[in-house]
């Protein structure tokens, strides 16, 4: 019989609580600091803190950075192009959700 004390759901819980440092974020995303700071400058990701040493990021930021990195690599976009593409993708998603509410 399986151990009832352990939850069947295990792993990392993704929250929007800013806990990751810049170094941790770069390691989790396997990206250099320069690329992450370019994403910050373009508004692709947001940051809590005033200096790079104080910056903190949520685990949800990892997902957004991975999406941005795929767009940059697959479509050969610069960070400004990635920011625009992400904005357009989010608008399409929002419009699709609104359409579903009106159709259903």
Buried (B, 14 or more C-beta within 10 A) or exposed (E): EEEEEEEEEEEEEEEEEBEBBBEBBBEBBEBEEEBBBBBBEBEBBEBEEEEBEEBBBBBBBBEBBBBBBEBBEEEEBEBEBBBBBBEEEEEEEEEEEEEEEEEE
